[in-house]
Amino acid sequence: MINIKTATSEEMAKIIPYLKVFSSLNEKIYRWTGGRLLGKLAGRDIMLVTMTGAKSGKTRVIPLMHVPYKEGVIIVASQGGAPNNPVWFNNLVVNPEVEVQYKSNKMKLCARRADAEEKAEVWPVCCEHYPDYDVYQKRTGRDIPVFIAEPR
C-alpha cells in the first residue's frame, strides 16, 4: 500500500484514478449532509469547488482543502505533489468563475492565479490550513499553482 505522506511523485500519479472515484462519492455525500459527513480530510475541512470544464464546457465538482482567505478562498492545485497539475487546473485558467460550497454555505467567486510574489505571501496561509502542502511542494519538481478566489 502506498503511504500518501511519503509517496514519490510517480507513486502519486498512480493514485490519481482512484482519487477521482472517491471525489465523486465525496461530493454527493458532502452535498447531502452539508459537509457533516466526508467534510474533512486528515482532520482538516474540505470544500466543494464547482467549475466549468475547459474543453467540455461541462460542470465539474472537485472536493479540495478549505483554505479561507479574506472574503473568498485559496484554491491549491497540489494534486498530492504529483508530477503534473491536476486536470481541473486548466478549467480555472479558461473559466475562472466558480461556486464554492463550504459546509452549507455557497459563494460565487472568480479565481485568478497568484503570481510568484503573491503565492509567497499566501503559501503560509495554505500550509496553516493544511500542513501537507509543504510536503507536496517538496515532493514535486513543479511549482504548485495557487489560485485566489474572490467574490464576483
Buried (B, 14 or more C-beta within 10 A) or exposed (E): EEEBEEBBBEBBBEBBEEBEEEBEEBBEBBBEEEBEEBBEBEEBBBBBBBBBBBEEEEEBBBBBBBBBBEEBBBBBBBBBBBBBBBBBBBBBBEBBBBBBBBBEEEBEBBBEBBEEEEBEEBBEBBBEBBEBBBBBBEBBEBEBBBBBBBEE
